[in-house]
Amino acid sequence: MIQALLTDLDGVIRLWDGQPEPQIFLAALAALRARPATTLYIDDSHGHVQAAAELGIISHVHTDYRDTEQFLARYGLL
């Protein structure tokens, strides 16, 4: 189900190096030509999620499949 969702998204950027520095999130937003208020970010690191949220990105800490599925459903992605 998630793989099908990913193929439908306009852009997916995998962030590795540089988290949770704000510059990496800003670079991702610029690459996607996205606004923080319309961008979802999911990670299992509270620090990374907090850094993204501080920039206004809609963020979620992944703890389990069901919880993340509910988060995505709230935004009409499932």
Backbone as ProteinMPNN parsed JSONL, in Angstrom:
{"seq_chain_A": "MIQALLTDLDGVIRLWDGQPEPQIFLAALAALRARPATTLYIDDSHGHVQAAAELGIISHVHTDYRDTEQFLARYGLL", "coords_chain_A": {"N_chain_A": [[0.822, -1.183, 0.0], [1.888, 1.308, 0.86], [3.978, 1.575, -1.008], [2.539, 1.941, -3.371], [1.413, 4.384, -2.78], [3.701, 6.018, -2.707], [4.457, 6.043, -5.386], [2.57, 7.68, -6.418], [3.068, 10.199, -5.502], [4.185, 13.575, -5.989], [6.843, 14.148, -5.518], [9.528, 12.602, -3.869], [11.891, 12.817, -1.482], [14.708, 11.434, -0.146], [16.169, 11.894, 2.868], [19.285, 11.885, 4.25], [22.144, 12.482, 5.104], [22.959, 15.255, 7.098], [20.665, 15.681, 8.567], [19.548, 16.653, 11.76], [19.715, 19.202, 10.632], [18.508, 22.397, 9.678], [19.028, 23.26, 7.048], [19.033, 21.037, 5.313], [16.376, 20.29, 5.179], [15.295, 22.618, 4.127], [16.569, 22.603, 1.65], [15.381, 20.338, 0.523], [12.717, 21.196, 0.363], [13.046, 23.29, -1.464], [13.956, 21.865, -3.723], [11.709, 20.398, -4.338], [9.993, 22.384, -4.838], [8.167, 23.136, -2.896], [5.947, 24.147, -0.244], [6.354, 24.551, 3.265], [3.967, 24.226, 4.782], [2.433, 22.559, 3.245], [3.704, 20.202, 3.08], [4.523, 16.922, 3.991], [6.295, 15.146, 6.479], [7.857, 12.259, 7.601], [9.387, 10.394, 10.111], [11.376, 8.24, 12.203], [12.8, 9.388, 14.173], [12.693, 11.502, 16.868], [14.065, 13.917, 17.111], [14.659, 14.645, 14.452], [12.082, 14.962, 13.427], [11.159, 17.031, 15.043], [12.883, 19.104, 14.221], [12.061, 19.458, 11.548], [9.388, 20.184, 11.973], [9.719, 22.605, 13.279], [10.297, 24.23, 11.182], [7.896, 24.534, 10.036], [6.957, 22.399, 8.615], [4.663, 19.793, 8.136], [4.742, 17.291, 10.373], [5.565, 13.971, 11.532], [6.145, 11.5, 13.968], [7.179, 8.326, 13.356], [5.984, 5.489, 14.829], [4.667, 3.097, 14.671], [3.115, 1.022, 12.161], [0.276, 1.304, 11.965], [-0.262, 3.75, 13.299], [1.14, 5.594, 11.674], [-0.211, 5.176, 9.303], [-2.718, 6.206, 9.988], [-2.026, 8.887, 10.318], [-1.314, 9.571, 7.665], [-3.807, 9.141, 6.477], [-5.325, 11.177, 7.597], [-4.599, 13.285, 6.036], [-5.626, 12.655, 3.627], [-4.238, 10.812, 2.118], [-4.444, 8.124, 2.1]], "CA_chain_A": [[0.0, 0.0, 0.0], [2.767, 2.477, 0.916], [4.695, 1.693, -2.281], [1.61, 2.535, -4.328], [1.306, 5.784, -2.403], [4.918, 6.712, -3.106], [4.492, 6.237, -6.831], [1.615, 8.724, -6.74], [3.514, 11.494, -4.996], [4.912, 14.425, -6.929], [8.278, 14.041, -5.278], [9.965, 12.008, -2.613], [13.326, 13.004, -1.286], [15.216, 10.717, 1.022], [17.153, 12.719, 3.555], [20.186, 11.083, 5.075], [23.161, 13.322, 5.72], [22.57, 16.609, 7.397], [19.55, 15.792, 9.497], [18.343, 17.457, 11.609], [20.032, 20.591, 10.294], [17.441, 23.016, 8.883], [19.407, 23.432, 5.635], [18.673, 19.865, 4.506], [14.935, 20.369, 4.947], [15.077, 23.737, 3.206], [16.995, 22.149, 0.32], [14.345, 19.426, 0.029], [11.574, 22.027, -0.02], [13.399, 24.009, -2.692], [14.019, 20.903, -4.823], [10.337, 20.001, -4.653], [9.193, 23.609, -5.006], [7.072, 22.912, -1.954], [5.83, 24.995, 0.93], [6.321, 23.729, 4.48], [2.601, 23.957, 5.243], [1.805, 21.542, 2.395], [4.68, 19.12, 2.982], [4.504, 15.958, 5.087], [7.579, 14.518, 6.78], [7.714, 11.147, 8.538], [10.685, 9.836, 10.524], [11.29, 7.594, 13.513], [13.638, 10.16, 15.084], [12.003, 12.665, 17.414], [14.864, 15.1, 16.806], [14.467, 15.007, 13.045], [10.707, 15.427, 13.279], [11.085, 18.335, 15.683], [13.569, 20.073, 13.356], [11.184, 19.735, 10.408], [8.204, 20.886, 12.477], [10.109, 23.976, 13.596], [10.288, 24.965, 9.914], [6.519, 24.597, 9.57], [6.627, 21.19, 7.868], [3.751, 18.897, 8.849], [5.674, 16.215, 10.724], [5.027, 12.84, 12.295], [7.095, 10.485, 14.436], [6.713, 6.968, 13.065], [6.183, 4.528, 15.91], [4.19, 1.826, 14.155], [2.435, 1.131, 10.872], [-1.103, 1.793, 12.12], [-0.206, 5.165, 13.655], [1.546, 6.347, 10.484], [-1.314, 5.062, 8.36], [-3.737, 7.165, 10.42], [-1.486, 10.214, 10.001], [-1.472, 9.765, 6.22], [-5.232, 9.193, 6.174], [-5.816, 12.509, 7.966], [-4.285, 14.197, 4.938], [-6.236, 12.152, 2.416], [-3.258, 10.067, 1.33], [-4.808, 6.696, 2.12]], "C_chain_A": [[0.874, 1.258, 0.0], [3.513, 2.651, -0.398], [3.8, 2.323, -3.349], [1.446, 4.022, -4.043], [2.523, 6.562, -2.902], [4.97, 6.956, -4.605], [3.535, 7.34, -7.267], [2.059, 10.114, -6.298], [4.281, 12.26, -6.057], [6.416, 14.298, -6.731], [8.546, 13.439, -3.912], [11.465, 12.204, -2.537], [13.711, 12.253, -0.028], [16.354, 11.54, 1.621], [18.004, 11.832, 4.449], [21.159, 11.991, 5.804], [22.606, 14.703, 5.978], [21.388, 16.751, 8.33], [20.111, 15.926, 10.901], [18.635, 18.931, 11.302], [18.944, 21.179, 9.389], [17.766, 23.095, 7.391], [18.975, 22.244, 4.777], [17.18, 19.864, 4.208], [14.607, 21.5, 3.973], [15.486, 23.37, 1.783], [15.96, 21.216, -0.293], [13.119, 20.213, -0.424], [11.845, 22.754, -1.333], [13.399, 23.065, -3.891], [12.63, 20.485, -5.282], [9.439, 21.189, -4.997], [7.944, 23.531, -4.141], [7.108, 23.938, -0.824], [5.771, 24.097, 2.165], [4.908, 23.328, 4.898], [1.867, 22.919, 4.397], [2.719, 20.334, 2.199], [4.574, 18.229, 4.21], [5.877, 15.323, 5.234], [7.358, 13.464, 7.848], [9.095, 10.594, 8.836], [10.486, 9.152, 11.863], [12.16, 8.298, 14.552], [12.884, 11.404, 15.554], [12.748, 13.956, 17.078], [14.689, 15.575, 15.384], [13.077, 15.588, 12.821], [10.553, 16.817, 13.893], [11.733, 19.409, 14.808], [12.706, 20.447, 12.156], [9.967, 20.549, 10.847], [8.524, 22.345, 12.793], [10.17, 24.854, 12.348], [8.874, 25.086, 9.333], [6.086, 23.412, 8.736], [5.71, 20.318, 8.73], [4.506, 17.598, 9.107], [5.034, 15.177, 11.626], [6.151, 11.898, 12.689], [6.492, 9.115, 14.183], [7.039, 6.073, 14.254], [5.7, 3.139, 15.52], [3.372, 2.08, 12.893], [1.056, 1.774, 11.01], [-1.125, 3.297, 12.418], [0.158, 6.024, 12.439], [0.463, 6.292, 9.419], [-2.424, 6.058, 8.714], [-3.295, 8.596, 10.128], [-1.678, 10.51, 8.509], [-2.944, 9.9, 5.83], [-5.815, 10.56, 6.528], [-5.595, 13.525, 6.855], [-4.769, 13.667, 3.584], [-5.29, 11.344, 1.531], [-3.478, 8.567, 1.371], [-6.31, 6.576, 2.027]], "O_chain_A": [[0.626, 2.178, -0.779], [3.668, 3.78, -0.863], [4.26, 3.146, -4.141], [1.351, 4.827, -4.97], [2.378, 7.65, -3.46], [5.482, 7.986, -5.042], [3.671, 7.878, -8.366], [1.455, 11.108, -6.703], [4.942, 11.672, -6.912], [7.174, 14.338, -7.7], [7.864, 13.741, -2.932], [12.207, 11.798, -3.431], [13.099, 12.427, 1.026], [17.353, 11.833, 0.965], [17.486, 11.114, 5.305], [21.004, 12.236, 7.0], [21.865, 15.249, 5.16], [21.134, 17.843, 8.837], [21.136, 15.302, 11.179], [17.859, 19.806, 11.686], [18.508, 20.526, 8.441], [16.863, 23.006, 6.558], [18.587, 22.431, 3.623], [16.762, 19.484, 3.114], [13.748, 21.354, 3.104], [14.832, 23.774, 0.821], [15.688, 21.29, -1.491], [12.549, 19.927, -1.477], [10.978, 22.824, -2.204], [12.899, 23.42, -4.959], [12.403, 20.247, -6.468], [8.286, 21.022, -5.393], [6.831, 23.816, -4.583], [8.149, 24.509, -0.502], [5.203, 23.006, 2.115], [4.69, 22.194, 5.326], [0.798, 22.448, 4.786], [2.534, 19.545, 1.272], [4.538, 18.719, 5.338], [6.538, 15.004, 4.246], [6.746, 13.736, 8.88], [9.885, 10.352, 7.923], [9.531, 9.451, 12.579], [12.244, 7.846, 15.694], [12.489, 12.248, 14.749], [12.121, 14.977, 16.793], [14.583, 16.775, 15.134], [12.916, 16.581, 12.112], [9.888, 17.681, 13.32], [11.19, 20.505, 14.67], [12.627, 21.619, 11.787], [9.568, 21.494, 10.167], [7.683, 23.221, 12.593], [10.103, 26.08, 12.444], [8.683, 25.673, 8.268], [4.978, 23.401, 8.201], [5.964, 20.133, 9.921], [4.868, 16.887, 8.169], [4.098, 15.459, 12.374], [6.997, 11.538, 11.871], [5.436, 8.778, 14.718], [8.198, 5.917, 14.638], [6.244, 2.131, 15.97], [2.99, 3.213, 12.601], [0.712, 2.683, 10.255], [-1.929, 4.029, 11.843], [-0.456, 7.065, 12.208], [0.247, 7.273, 8.707], [-3.002, 6.682, 7.824], [-4.113, 9.426, 9.731], [-2.154, 11.586, 8.145], [-3.284, 10.689, 4.948], [-6.705, 11.049, 5.832], [-6.325, 14.511, 6.751], [-4.372, 14.168, 2.532], [-5.521, 11.212, 0.329], [-2.745, 7.82, 0.723], [-6.842, 5.466, 2.026]]}, "name": "protein", "num_of_chains": 1, "seq": "MIQALLTDLDGVIRLWDGQPEPQIFLAALAALRARPATTLYIDDSHGHVQAAAELGIISHVHTDYRDTEQFLARYGLL"}
